[in-house]
Amino acid sequence: MTSVTEPALPEIDCADEPIRIPGSVQAHGVLLAVDESDHTVVMASANAAEHLGQDAASLRGRRLQDVLGPDGVPSLAAGEESAEPRRIDVPLPDGTRRAVDLLAHRSDGMLVVELEPPVGSAPETAPRTRLALRALQGATSHGELTRMLAAEMRRVTGFDRVMVYRFDDDWNGEVVAEEAREDLEPFLGLHFPASDIPAQARALYTSQWLRSIPDAGYTPSPLMPGLNPRTGLPLDLSGAALRSVSPVHLQYLANMGVRASMSVSLLSHGRLWGLVACHHYAGPHYPSPSTRNVAEFLGRTASLLIQGKEDEGRYVDALAISATAADLTRSLAGNIRNPLDSLAGDGGALDLIEGASGVAIRVHNELRLLGETPSVQDVEALAGVLWSSGRTLVVTDALGRDLAATELTARIAGTASGVLGVPLTSGERSDFLMWFRPEVLREVQWAGDPRKAVQRTDDGLRLTPRASFSAWVEQVRGRSDPWAPAETAAAQRLGQDVDELLARRSAEDSRIAAALQQIVLTERPVIPAGFSLASRYVPSGNDIIGGDWYDVTVLPDGRVVLMVGDVAGHGMGVAAITAQMRHALRAYLVNEGSASTALRRLGTLIGALLPGKLATVVAAELDPQTGSARITSAGHLPILHLGAEGGRLLHEATGPALGVDVARDYAEVTVELARGDALVLYSDGLVEERGVHLLRSLEQLRDRAAAGGRDPDGLCERLLAGAPQTRDDVTVLALSRF
């Protein structure tokens, strides 16, 4: 049957199933727990009489060498956890002897001795091991290695079916290689849900390499006594070959028709990569301890080879990514003023992550999209959700699952089921790099309905053995190809490079700004007696050097000229032009004695020497003796006069902007400043707001200014507090007569 993916059931808590301390053993062998200090038997499995001719109760308190003979006392060096299996002859009460394979390990401060009767003659393991090892070492790819492993493991162990089973990131398993009897239905390519091997079982597989169940129909043999007398707790049987098996797992095997099984762990960098699962159907199957040792050796060897091939693949991928990253870094270093151009030019950041279909780059709040991406609005909305609670790395190949399915995630699934997002910290708070991968529709063939592994009961969800393993096909939606660790690392490194570049640029701008602003902005203007002046300059959010400037120039006759100007653009080039214009205007003012004439001459100069440049200036010529002020404007916003009747915008003083080829004089308007009056000169950053008509903004500015006192510092702060949030620089100059 076919199904569309449904929300996964939560992983079942199997902590109440004591798989490490089952309190019993498989019946084909006997277990003795021995005090290592004096070698007295403390615990024994109830089937001791069957194997040793003496019941468990009679064995307790006896010395191990009296039970097994002098050859039956294992010798473990200090710190050694287990001993190699060996065959001994055990004396029986009737005077005969019985051959057994002895295994020993330490657990809970005890020496655990396990005895298994041999099945058939002891096989010669060395030749088989050498042949299998050569086969594995000759594999050139993951696929070939797992196929070789399945074949060699079956040849060594004799099971009817051997599968190599690999886990995904969600701990679902897939059969990636199989060697089986020809009459068996193939399992190759089938998937098994994570609930088939619960978390605590996976943890045990990580620490114990091999698990054998020679007869899944066995009757467990309990340990006697049930609790370790030395600790008062059940004996930990994690390392015991005879450890009894979960009834759920035994039923699971029975439902599959499996009579005997064995599993060997496959690890990569200490993490469970997969399993070699061996099944036998014809009846019980008893691989000897030496055969199990060979199987474990092959599993450990294959694990190293798997790890090596994964590392090799990651290394090759990392080299390719590093080459692209190096090109990007060089481009960024050579274009420190415009990092966005380097990141977006010629593929740029998109080429860094192979398989990414699109990338969104936002630097200093400027957003650019490359390749196939969600819309600008959806990218903005996604960024707001991803980083609403903190600026951290985002890595997901199932956005709808990890972010919780919403209208947004459904709408962008076609281009952004996978997202790799790196927040930038040295620019604006909302800056980021974000790569996208589209939804990849997949069909997964499960060995039975994966949802049947759990059952809802009055006590909640309970683990149950699945009864059906018929192929069950699921359509997986909302998933992209996963992001490789090398890709994630490369994205983070690029984010760090951009952050460092932005930080260097900011530091450089600050140093240059400190010098240039001394030229562009007047720090300590001369103020006539009876007047007070305050100024504020707020740099652009895009560049610390803006086009705004202000000046206070004293003329030879004692008049004072207050000016605010604006050159189109931002950056150091604009600052240099601003300094030239300001100094030229000062010279013309001193020479001409009139702001209107000086502005006309400056306009001619700009048209001749700086074609294409555009600037505005407003000037107030103040006679401190009379309080009279003559206002002239070259395309600038009107000066605000605050008098006894409130606020008035002096629109009458208008003229063309500097750089506009219009040869005419500039209009002038004169106002009288009484005591308590004020003049406010400002740049467009104080009033311009997207979506609001400029006249409306000017009226709001006038009303805010008139609503409070005329103290210049308080006036500047009040006007800035009510200014719109823009990316432009802002200049305010306030003069009051007292």
C-alpha positions as CSV (number, residue, x, y, z in Angstrom):
1,M,0.0,0.0,0.0
2,T,1.0,3.6,-0.3
3,S,0.7,6.4,2.3
4,V,1.7,10.0,2.6
5,T,3.9,10.8,5.5
6,E,2.1,11.3,8.8
7,P,3.5,12.9,11.9
8,A,5.8,10.4,13.5
9,L,4.9,8.9,16.9
10,P,7.3,9.8,19.7
11,E,10.0,7.3,20.5
12,I,8.8,5.0,23.2
13,D,10.4,5.1,26.5
14,C,11.7,1.5,27.0
15,A,13.5,2.3,30.2
16,D,11.1,0.0,32.1
17,E,12.4,-3.0,30.0
18,P,15.5,-4.1,31.8
19,I,17.6,-5.4,28.9
20,R,20.9,-4.9,30.8
21,I,19.6,-6.6,33.9
22,P,17.1,-9.3,32.7
23,G,17.9,-11.5,35.7
24,S,18.1,-14.6,33.5
25,V,20.2,-16.2,30.7
26,Q,19.7,-18.2,27.6
27,A,19.4,-21.8,28.4
28,H,22.0,-23.3,26.1
29,G,24.7,-22.2,28.6
30,V,25.3,-21.7,32.3
31,L,26.5,-18.5,34.1
32,L,28.3,-18.3,37.4
33,A,29.0,-15.0,39.2
34,V,32.2,-15.3,41.3
35,D,33.8,-13.2,44.0
36,E,37.1,-12.3,42.4
37,S,38.9,-12.0,45.7
38,D,38.5,-15.7,46.8
39,H,36.9,-17.2,43.7
40,T,33.7,-18.4,45.5
41,V,30.5,-18.7,43.5
42,V,28.0,-16.0,44.6
43,M,25.3,-16.5,41.9
44,A,24.5,-19.2,39.4
45,S,21.9,-19.7,36.7
46,A,19.1,-22.2,37.5
47,N,20.1,-24.6,34.7
48,A,23.4,-25.4,36.4
49,A,22.3,-28.9,37.1
50,E,21.6,-29.5,33.4
51,H,25.1,-28.5,32.4
52,L,27.3,-29.2,35.4
53,G,25.3,-31.9,37.2
54,Q,25.0,-29.7,40.3
55,D,22.1,-27.4,41.1
56,A,22.6,-23.6,41.6
57,A,22.0,-23.7,45.3
58,S,24.7,-26.3,45.9
59,L,27.2,-24.3,43.9
60,R,26.9,-21.1,46.0
61,G,29.8,-20.6,48.4
62,R,32.0,-23.2,46.6
63,R,35.4,-22.2,45.1
64,L,35.4,-22.0,41.3
65,Q,38.3,-24.4,40.9
66,D,36.4,-27.0,42.9
67,V,33.5,-26.7,40.5
68,L,35.3,-26.4,37.2
69,G,38.7,-27.9,38.0
70,P,42.0,-26.0,38.1
71,D,41.8,-25.1,34.4
72,G,38.4,-23.4,35.0
73,V,39.7,-20.4,36.8
74,P,40.0,-17.4,34.4
75,S,43.0,-15.1,34.7
76,L,42.2,-11.5,34.0
77,A,44.9,-8.9,34.3
78,A,44.2,-5.7,36.3
79,G,42.1,-3.4,34.2
80,E,41.2,-6.1,31.7
81,E,37.5,-6.4,31.2
82,S,37.2,-9.8,29.5
83,A,39.3,-12.9,28.6
84,E,39.5,-14.8,25.3
85,P,37.3,-17.8,25.1
86,R,39.0,-21.2,25.7
87,R,37.9,-24.8,25.8
88,I,38.1,-26.8,29.1
89,D,37.0,-30.1,30.4
90,V,34.7,-29.8,33.4
91,P,34.5,-32.7,36.0
92,L,31.0,-33.9,36.6
93,P,29.8,-35.6,39.9
94,D,29.5,-39.0,38.1
95,G,33.2,-39.0,37.4
96,T,32.9,-38.1,33.7
97,R,34.1,-34.9,32.1
98,R,32.3,-32.5,29.8
99,A,34.0,-30.1,27.3
100,V,32.7,-26.5,27.5
101,D,33.8,-23.2,26.0
102,L,34.6,-20.8,28.8
103,L,34.2,-17.0,28.6
104,A,34.8,-14.6,31.4
105,H,34.4,-10.9,32.0
106,R,34.1,-8.4,34.9
107,S,30.8,-6.8,35.9
108,D,29.6,-5.0,39.1
109,G,32.9,-6.0,40.9
110,M,32.3,-9.7,40.1
111,L,33.9,-12.2,37.8
112,V,31.2,-13.5,35.4
113,V,32.0,-16.9,34.0
114,E,29.9,-18.3,31.1
115,L,30.1,-21.9,30.0
116,E,28.7,-23.1,26.6
117,P,28.8,-26.7,25.4
118,P,30.5,-26.9,22.0
119,V,28.5,-27.7,18.9
120,G,30.5,-29.9,16.6
121,S,34.3,-29.8,16.3
122,A,36.1,-26.5,16.9
123,P,36.4,-24.8,13.5
124,E,39.7,-23.5,12.2
125,T,39.2,-19.7,12.2
126,A,42.5,-18.3,11.0
127,P,42.2,-19.2,7.3
128,R,38.6,-18.0,7.2
129,T,39.6,-14.7,8.9
130,R,42.5,-14.1,6.4
131,L,40.2,-14.7,3.4
132,A,37.5,-12.4,4.7
133,L,39.9,-9.7,5.7
134,R,41.4,-9.7,2.2
135,A,38.0,-9.4,0.6
136,L,37.0,-6.5,2.8
137,Q,40.3,-4.6,2.2
138,G,39.8,-4.9,-1.6
139,A,36.5,-3.0,-1.6
140,T,36.7,0.3,-3.3
141,S,33.4,1.9,-2.3
142,H,30.8,1.8,0.5
143,G,28.5,-0.3,-1.6
144,E,31.2,-2.9,-2.4
145,L,32.4,-3.0,1.2
146,T,28.9,-3.7,2.6
147,R,28.2,-6.4,-0.1
148,M,31.6,-8.1,0.7
149,L,30.9,-7.9,4.4
150,A,27.5,-9.6,4.0
151,A,29.0,-12.3,1.9
152,E,32.0,-13.0,4.1
153,M,29.9,-12.9,7.3
154,R,27.5,-15.5,5.9
155,R,30.4,-17.7,4.7
156,V,32.0,-17.5,8.2
157,T,28.9,-17.9,10.3
158,G,26.6,-20.1,8.2
159,F,23.4,-18.2,8.7
160,D,20.6,-18.4,6.2
161,R,20.5,-14.6,5.7
162,V,23.0,-11.9,6.5
163,M,22.0,-8.2,6.1
164,V,24.0,-5.0,6.5
165,Y,21.7,-2.6,8.0
166,R,22.5,1.2,8.1
167,F,20.9,3.8,10.3
168,D,19.8,7.3,9.1
169,D,19.8,10.4,11.2
170,D,16.5,9.5,12.7
171,W,17.7,5.9,13.6
172,N,15.5,4.3,10.9
173,G,17.4,1.5,9.3
174,E,17.8,0.5,5.6
175,V,19.1,-2.9,4.3
176,V,22.0,-1.8,2.1
177,A,23.5,-5.2,1.4
178,E,22.2,-8.8,1.7
179,E,23.5,-12.3,1.2
180,A,20.8,-15.0,1.6
181,R,19.5,-18.4,0.6
182,E,18.0,-18.2,-2.9
183,D,14.6,-19.3,-1.7
184,L,14.2,-16.4,0.8
185,E,12.3,-13.3,-0.1
186,P,14.9,-10.5,-0.4
187,F,15.0,-7.7,2.2
188,L,17.5,-5.5,0.2
189,G,16.3,-1.9,0.1
190,L,13.7,-2.3,2.8
191,H,13.5,0.2,5.6
192,F,12.9,-0.6,9.3
193,P,11.6,2.0,11.8
194,A,13.7,3.3,14.7
195,S,11.2,1.7,17.1
196,D,12.4,-1.8,16.0
197,I,15.7,-1.0,17.8
198,P,14.9,1.3,20.7
199,A,17.3,3.8,22.1
200,Q,18.6,1.8,25.0
201,A,19.2,-1.2,22.8
202,R,21.2,1.0,20.4
203,A,23.2,2.2,23.4
204,L,24.0,-1.4,24.2
205,Y,25.0,-2.1,20.6
206,T,27.4,0.8,20.8
207,S,29.3,-0.7,23.8
208,Q,28.8,-4.4,23.0
209,W,29.9,-5.4,19.5
210,L,28.1,-8.8,19.2
211,R,24.8,-10.3,20.3
212,S,23.9,-13.9,19.7
213,I,20.5,-15.8,20.1
214,P,21.1,-19.4,19.0
215,D,17.6,-20.4,19.7
216,A,14.8,-17.8,19.8
217,G,12.4,-20.4,21.3
218,Y,14.5,-20.9,24.4
219,T,13.1,-20.8,28.0
220,P,15.0,-18.3,30.1
221,S,17.0,-19.6,33.0
222,P,16.9,-17.2,36.0
223,L,19.8,-16.3,38.1
224,M,19.8,-17.5,41.7
225,P,19.6,-15.5,43.9
226,G,17.8,-12.9,41.8
227,L,19.9,-10.0,43.4
228,N,23.6,-9.8,43.8
229,P,24.2,-10.4,47.5
230,R,27.2,-8.0,47.4
231,T,25.2,-5.1,46.1
232,G,21.6,-5.9,46.7
233,L,20.9,-5.1,43.0
234,P,20.4,-7.2,39.9
235,L,23.6,-8.3,38.2
236,D,24.5,-6.2,35.1
237,L,24.6,-8.7,32.2
238,S,25.5,-6.2,29.5
239,G,28.7,-8.0,28.6
240,A,27.3,-11.5,28.9
241,A,27.1,-13.6,25.8
242,L,24.3,-15.6,27.4
243,R,22.3,-12.5,28.5
244,S,18.6,-13.2,28.2
245,V,16.7,-11.3,25.5
246,S,13.7,-9.0,25.7
247,P,10.4,-10.9,25.2
248,V,9.4,-8.2,22.8
249,H,12.4,-8.9,20.6
250,L,11.8,-12.7,20.8
251,Q,8.3,-12.2,19.6
252,Y,9.5,-9.8,16.9
253,L,11.8,-12.6,15.6
254,A,9.1,-15.2,15.8
255,N,6.8,-12.9,13.7
256,M,9.5,-12.8,11.1
257,G,9.9,-16.6,11.2
258,V,13.5,-16.3,12.5
259,R,14.6,-19.1,14.8
260,A,18.2,-17.9,15.5
261,S,19.9,-14.6,15.1
262,M,23.1,-12.8,15.6
263,S,24.0,-9.1,15.2
264,V,27.4,-7.4,15.0
265,S,27.7,-3.6,15.5
266,L,29.2,-1.3,12.9
267,L,30.6,2.0,14.4
268,S,32.1,5.1,12.9
269,H,33.9,7.5,15.1
270,G,32.2,5.9,18.1
271,R,28.7,6.3,16.8
272,L,26.5,3.4,15.8
273,W,26.6,3.4,12.0
274,G,24.6,0.2,11.4
275,L,24.4,-3.5,12.2
276,V,25.2,-6.8,10.5
277,A,22.0,-8.8,11.2
278,C,22.2,-12.5,10.8
279,H,19.0,-14.7,10.6
280,H,18.5,-18.4,10.5
281,Y,15.1,-20.0,9.7
282,A,15.6,-23.8,9.6
283,G,16.1,-24.2,13.3
284,P,18.5,-23.2,16.1
285,H,22.0,-22.2,15.0
286,Y,24.9,-22.2,17.4
287,P,28.0,-20.3,16.2
288,S,30.9,-21.2,18.4
289,P,32.7,-18.6,20.5
290,S,35.6,-18.7,18.1
291,T,33.2,-18.1,15.2
292,R,31.6,-15.2,17.0
293,N,35.1,-13.8,17.6
294,V,35.8,-13.9,13.9
295,A,32.4,-12.2,13.2
296,E,33.2,-9.5,15.8
297,F,36.7,-9.0,14.3
298,L,35.1,-8.6,10.8
299,G,32.6,-6.1,12.2
300,R,35.4,-4.1,13.9
301,T,37.5,-4.2,10.7
302,A,34.6,-3.2,8.5
303,S,33.9,-0.4,11.0
304,L,37.4,1.0,10.5
305,L,37.1,0.7,6.7
306,I,33.6,2.4,6.7
307,Q,35.0,5.2,8.8
308,G,38.0,5.5,6.5
309,K,35.9,5.7,3.4
310,E,33.6,8.2,5.0
311,D,36.6,10.3,6.1
312,E,38.1,10.1,2.6
313,G,34.8,11.2,1.0
314,R,34.5,14.1,3.5
315,Y,38.1,15.0,2.8
316,V,37.5,15.2,-1.0
317,D,34.3,17.2,-0.5
318,A,36.1,19.5,1.9
319,L,38.9,20.1,-0.6
320,A,36.4,21.1,-3.3
321,I,34.5,23.4,-0.8
322,S,37.8,24.8,0.5
323,A,38.8,25.8,-3.1
324,T,35.6,27.7,-3.6
325,A,35.8,29.2,-0.1
326,A,39.3,30.5,-0.8
327,D,38.1,32.2,-4.0
328,L,35.3,33.8,-2.0
329,T,37.6,34.9,0.8
330,R,40.0,36.5,-1.7
331,S,37.2,38.3,-3.4
332,L,35.9,39.6,-0.1
333,A,39.4,40.8,1.0
334,G,39.8,42.7,-2.2
335,N,36.3,44.3,-2.0
336,I,36.0,45.3,1.6
337,R,33.7,48.2,0.8
338,N,31.1,46.0,-1.0
339,P,31.0,42.5,0.5
340,L,27.6,41.9,-0.9
341,D,28.9,42.2,-4.5
342,S,31.6,39.6,-3.8
343,L,29.1,37.2,-2.2
344,A,26.5,37.6,-5.0
345,G,28.8,37.9,-8.0
346,D,29.5,35.0,-10.4
347,G,27.6,32.5,-8.3
348,G,29.6,33.5,-5.2
349,A,28.1,32.1,-2.1
350,L,25.7,29.8,-4.1
351,D,28.7,27.9,-5.6
352,L,30.1,27.2,-2.1
353,I,27.4,24.6,-1.2
354,E,27.0,22.0,-3.9
355,G,23.4,21.0,-4.4
356,A,22.0,24.2,-2.9
357,S,19.4,25.5,-5.3
358,G,19.4,29.1,-4.0
359,V,20.9,31.5,-1.5
360,A,19.7,34.6,0.3
361,I,22.3,37.1,1.4
362,R,21.5,40.1,3.6
363,V,24.3,42.5,4.6
364,H,23.6,45.9,6.2
365,N,19.9,45.1,5.7
366,E,20.3,44.8,1.9
367,L,18.9,41.5,0.7
368,R,19.9,39.7,-2.5
369,L,18.6,36.4,-3.8
370,L,20.5,34.0,-6.1
371,G,19.2,30.9,-7.8
372,E,15.8,29.4,-6.9
373,T,14.6,30.8,-3.7
374,P,11.4,31.8,-1.9
375,S,10.1,35.3,-2.6
376,V,11.7,38.3,-0.8
377,Q,8.7,38.5,1.5
378,D,8.9,34.8,2.4
379,V,12.6,34.9,3.0
380,E,12.1,37.9,5.3
381,A,9.3,36.1,7.1
382,L,11.4,32.9,7.4
383,A,14.4,34.8,8.8
384,G,12.1,36.4,11.4
385,V,10.8,33.0,12.5
386,L,14.2,31.2,12.5
387,W,16.0,33.8,14.6
388,S,13.1,35.0,16.7
389,S,14.5,33.5,19.9
390,G,18.3,33.8,19.3
391,R,20.9,34.1,16.6
392,T,22.2,30.6,16.1
393,L,23.1,28.3,13.2
394,V,20.1,26.7,11.5
395,V,20.5,23.3,9.8
396,T,17.5,21.4,8.6
397,D,16.5,19.1,5.8
398,A,12.9,19.1,6.9
399,L,11.9,22.6,7.6
400,G,8.2,21.8,8.1
401,R,9.1,19.2,10.7
402,D,11.7,21.2,12.6
403,L,9.9,24.5,12.4
404,A,6.4,23.0,12.9
405,A,4.4,23.0,9.7
406,T,2.8,26.3,8.9
407,E,1.4,28.0,5.8
408,L,4.8,29.5,5.3
409,T,6.7,26.2,5.3
410,A,4.1,24.6,3.1
411,R,4.3,27.5,0.6
412,I,8.1,27.4,0.3
413,A,8.6,23.6,0.4
414,G,9.3,23.5,-3.3
415,T,12.3,25.7,-2.9
416,A,13.2,25.5,0.8
417,S,12.4,22.2,2.4
418,G,16.1,22.3,3.4
419,V,17.6,25.4,5.0
420,L,21.2,26.2,6.1
421,G,21.2,29.5,7.8
422,V,24.1,31.5,9.3
423,P,23.4,34.7,11.2
424,L,25.9,37.5,10.8
425,T,26.8,39.4,14.0
426,S,29.1,42.2,12.9
427,G,26.7,44.1,10.7
428,E,23.0,44.7,11.3
429,R,21.2,42.4,13.7
430,S,19.0,41.0,10.9
431,D,21.9,40.2,8.5
432,F,22.4,36.5,7.5
433,L,23.5,34.0,4.9
434,M,20.8,31.4,4.0
435,W,21.1,28.5,1.5
436,F,18.1,26.5,0.3
437,R,17.4,23.0,-1.0
438,P,14.1,22.0,-2.6
439,E,11.8,19.2,-1.6
440,V,12.9,15.8,-2.9
441,L,9.9,13.5,-3.2
442,R,10.9,10.0,-2.2
443,E,9.2,6.7,-1.9
444,V,10.5,4.6,1.1
445,Q,9.7,0.9,1.1
446,W,9.3,-0.3,4.7
447,A,9.3,-3.8,5.9
448,G,5.7,-3.6,7.2
449,D,3.8,-0.5,8.4
450,P,6.3,1.3,10.7
451,R,3.5,2.8,12.8
452,K,2.5,-0.7,14.0
453,A,5.6,-0.9,16.2
454,V,3.7,1.0,19.0
455,Q,0.3,0.5,20.5
456,R,-1.8,2.9,22.4
457,T,-3.0,1.5,25.7
458,D,-4.5,2.9,28.9
459,D,-0.9,3.4,30.1
460,G,0.1,5.4,27.0
461,L,2.2,4.3,24.1
462,R,3.7,0.8,24.5
463,L,6.3,-1.0,22.4
464,T,4.9,-4.0,20.6
465,P,6.5,-6.5,18.2
466,R,5.2,-5.9,14.6
467,A,3.4,-8.8,13.2
468,S,3.6,-8.0,9.5
469,F,6.7,-7.4,7.4
470,S,5.0,-7.1,4.0
471,A,6.3,-4.3,1.9
472,W,4.7,-1.0,2.8
473,V,5.4,2.0,0.6
474,E,5.5,5.5,2.1
475,Q,5.7,8.8,0.2
476,V,8.1,11.1,2.0
477,R,7.3,14.8,1.5
478,G,8.8,18.0,2.8
479,R,12.4,16.7,2.9
480,S,15.4,17.8,1.0
481,D,18.8,16.2,0.6
482,P,20.7,16.5,3.9
483,W,23.5,19.0,4.5
484,A,26.9,17.4,4.9
485,P,29.1,18.4,7.9
486,A,31.7,19.9,5.5
487,E,29.0,22.1,4.0
488,T,27.8,23.3,7.4
489,A,31.3,24.0,8.5
490,A,32.0,25.9,5.2
491,A,28.9,28.0,5.7
492,Q,29.9,28.9,9.2
493,R,33.5,29.8,8.1
494,L,32.1,32.0,5.4
495,G,29.9,33.7,8.0
496,Q,32.9,34.2,10.2
497,D,34.9,35.7,7.3
498,V,32.1,38.1,6.5
499,D,31.8,39.1,10.1
500,E,35.6,39.7,10.4
501,L,35.5,41.8,7.2
502,L,32.5,43.8,8.4
503,A,34.3,44.4,11.8
504,R,37.5,45.5,10.0
505,R,35.5,47.8,7.8
506,S,33.7,49.3,10.8
507,A,37.0,49.8,12.6
508,E,38.5,51.4,9.5
509,D,35.5,53.6,8.9
510,S,35.6,54.7,12.6
511,R,39.3,55.7,12.3
512,I,38.7,57.6,9.0
513,A,35.5,59.1,10.3
514,A,37.3,60.5,13.3
515,A,39.6,62.4,11.0
516,L,37.1,63.3,8.2
517,Q,34.4,64.5,10.6
518,Q,36.8,67.0,11.9
519,I,36.9,68.4,8.4
520,V,33.3,67.9,7.5
521,L,31.6,68.8,10.8
522,T,32.3,71.9,12.9
523,E,33.2,70.8,16.4
524,R,33.5,74.2,18.3
525,P,31.7,76.9,16.3
526,V,32.0,80.5,17.5
527,I,28.7,81.6,19.0
528,P,27.9,85.3,19.5
529,A,26.9,86.6,23.0
530,G,23.2,86.3,23.6
531,F,22.8,83.2,21.5
532,S,23.1,79.5,22.2
533,L,23.7,76.7,19.6
534,A,23.3,72.9,19.7
535,S,24.1,70.4,16.9
536,R,23.5,66.7,16.4
537,Y,24.9,64.4,13.7
538,V,23.7,60.7,13.5
539,P,25.6,58.7,10.8
540,S,23.9,56.5,8.2
541,G,23.1,53.0,9.1
542,N,24.8,51.9,5.8
543,D,28.1,53.9,6.3
544,I,29.5,55.9,9.1
545,I,30.5,58.6,6.6
546,G,27.4,60.3,5.2
547,G,26.8,63.2,2.9
548,D,25.5,65.5,5.6
549,W,27.6,68.4,7.0
550,Y,27.1,71.6,9.0
551,D,29.2,74.7,9.5
552,V,29.2,78.0,11.4
553,T,31.4,80.7,9.7
554,V,32.1,84.1,11.1
555,L,32.4,86.9,8.4
556,P,34.8,89.8,8.7
557,D,31.9,92.2,9.6
558,G,30.9,90.1,12.6
559,R,27.9,88.4,11.0
560,V,27.7,84.6,11.6
561,V,26.6,82.2,8.8
562,L,25.0,78.9,9.9
563,M,24.8,76.2,7.3
564,V,23.5,72.7,6.8
565,G,24.3,70.8,3.6
566,D,23.8,67.4,2.0
567,V,25.8,65.7,-0.8
568,A,24.0,62.8,-2.5
569,G,25.5,59.4,-1.4
570,H,27.6,58.1,1.4
571,G,31.2,57.0,2.0
572,M,34.6,58.4,2.0
573,G,34.4,59.7,-1.6
574,V,31.3,61.7,-0.7
575,A,33.0,63.0,2.4
576,A,36.0,64.3,0.4
577,I,33.6,66.2,-2.0
578,T,31.8,67.6,1.0
579,A,35.0,68.9,2.5
580,Q,35.9,70.6,-0.8
581,M,32.5,72.2,-1.1
582,R,32.5,73.4,2.5
583,H,35.9,75.0,2.2
584,A,35.0,76.6,-1.2
585,L,31.7,77.9,0.3
586,R,33.6,79.4,3.2
587,A,36.0,81.2,0.9
588,Y,33.1,82.6,-1.2
589,L,31.3,83.8,1.8
590,V,34.3,85.7,3.1
591,N,34.9,87.1,-0.4
592,E,31.3,88.0,-1.3
593,G,29.7,88.7,2.1
594,S,26.5,87.1,0.9
595,A,25.2,83.5,1.1
596,S,23.1,83.8,-2.1
597,T,26.1,85.0,-4.2
598,A,28.4,82.4,-2.6
599,L,25.9,79.6,-3.4
600,R,25.7,80.8,-7.0
601,R,29.5,80.7,-7.4
602,L,29.7,77.3,-5.7
603,G,27.0,75.9,-8.1
604,T,29.1,77.1,-11.1
605,L,32.2,75.5,-9.5
606,I,30.5,72.1,-9.0
607,G,29.1,72.2,-12.6
608,A,32.6,72.7,-14.0
609,L,34.7,70.5,-11.7
610,L,32.3,67.9,-10.4
611,P,29.9,67.2,-13.2
612,G,27.0,64.9,-12.2
613,K,27.3,65.6,-8.5
614,L,24.3,67.1,-6.7
615,A,24.2,68.9,-3.4
616,T,21.9,71.0,-1.3
617,V,22.7,73.8,1.2
618,V,20.6,76.1,3.5
619,A,22.2,79.1,5.1
620,A,21.2,81.6,7.7
621,E,23.2,84.9,7.9
622,L,22.8,86.2,11.4
623,D,23.5,89.7,12.5
624,P,24.1,89.3,16.3
625,Q,23.6,93.0,17.0
626,T,20.0,93.2,15.6
627,G,18.9,89.5,15.7
628,S,18.1,89.7,12.0
629,A,18.7,86.5,10.0
630,R,18.8,86.3,6.2
631,I,17.8,82.9,4.9
632,T,19.0,81.4,1.6
633,S,18.4,77.8,0.3
634,A,19.9,75.9,-2.6
635,G,17.4,73.1,-3.0
636,H,17.4,72.3,0.7
637,L,14.5,71.8,3.1
638,P,13.1,75.0,4.6
639,I,14.5,76.4,7.9
640,L,12.1,76.2,10.8
641,H,11.5,79.5,12.7
642,L,10.1,79.2,16.2
643,G,8.6,82.5,17.5
644,A,6.0,83.8,19.8
645,E,3.2,82.7,17.4
646,G,4.5,79.1,17.1
647,G,6.5,77.4,14.3
648,R,6.8,78.5,10.7
649,L,8.6,76.8,7.8
650,L,10.4,79.4,5.6
651,H,9.5,78.1,2.2
652,E,10.1,81.5,0.6
653,A,13.8,81.0,0.5
654,T,14.1,78.6,-2.4
655,G,16.5,78.0,-5.2
656,P,18.0,75.2,-7.4
657,A,20.2,72.5,-5.9
658,L,23.9,72.9,-6.5
659,G,25.0,71.0,-9.6
660,V,21.8,71.7,-11.4
661,D,22.5,73.8,-14.5
662,V,20.3,76.7,-13.7
663,A,21.9,80.2,-13.9
664,R,19.9,82.4,-11.6
665,D,20.1,84.1,-8.3
666,Y,19.0,82.5,-5.0
667,A,16.0,84.0,-3.3
668,E,16.4,85.4,0.2
669,V,14.0,85.9,3.1
670,T,14.7,87.8,6.3
671,V,13.4,86.9,9.8
672,E,13.8,88.8,13.1
673,L,14.8,86.7,16.1
674,A,13.3,88.1,19.2
675,R,14.4,86.9,22.6
676,G,13.2,83.3,23.1
677,D,13.0,82.7,19.3
678,A,14.9,79.8,17.6
679,L,16.0,78.7,14.2
680,V,16.3,75.0,13.2
681,L,18.3,73.8,10.3
682,Y,18.2,70.1,9.4
683,S,18.8,67.5,6.7
684,D,16.3,65.3,5.0
685,G,17.0,62.3,7.2
686,L,15.0,64.0,10.0
687,V,11.8,64.1,8.0
688,E,11.8,61.7,5.0
689,E,9.7,58.6,5.6
690,R,8.6,56.0,3.1
691,G,4.9,56.2,2.4
692,V,4.5,59.6,4.1
693,H,4.2,62.8,2.0
694,L,7.0,65.2,2.6
695,L,4.8,68.1,3.4
696,R,3.0,66.0,6.0
697,S,6.4,65.1,7.6
698,L,7.4,68.8,7.7
699,E,4.2,69.7,9.4
700,Q,4.8,67.0,12.0
701,L,8.4,68.3,12.5
702,R,7.0,71.9,13.0
703,D,4.4,70.7,15.6
704,R,7.0,68.6,17.6
705,A,9.4,71.6,17.7
706,A,6.7,74.0,18.8
707,A,5.3,71.7,21.5
708,G,8.2,72.2,23.8
709,G,10.9,74.5,25.0
710,R,13.4,76.5,22.9
711,D,16.6,75.2,24.7
712,P,18.8,74.1,21.7
713,D,19.9,70.8,23.2
714,G,16.5,69.8,24.3
715,L,15.1,70.9,21.0
716,C,17.6,68.7,19.1
717,E,16.9,65.7,21.3
718,R,13.1,66.1,20.9
719,L,13.3,66.3,17.1
720,L,15.6,63.3,16.9
721,A,13.4,61.2,19.2
722,G,10.4,61.8,16.9
723,A,12.3,61.2,13.6
724,P,11.4,58.3,11.3
725,Q,13.5,55.2,11.4
726,T,15.6,55.4,8.2
727,R,18.9,54.4,6.8
728,D,19.9,58.0,6.0
729,D,22.2,60.2,8.1
730,V,20.6,63.0,10.1
731,T,21.9,66.5,11.0
732,V,20.2,69.0,13.2
733,L,21.4,72.6,14.1
734,A,19.4,74.6,16.5
735,L,20.1,78.3,17.4
736,S,18.2,80.2,20.2
737,R,18.3,83.8,21.3
738,F,18.0,84.5,25.0
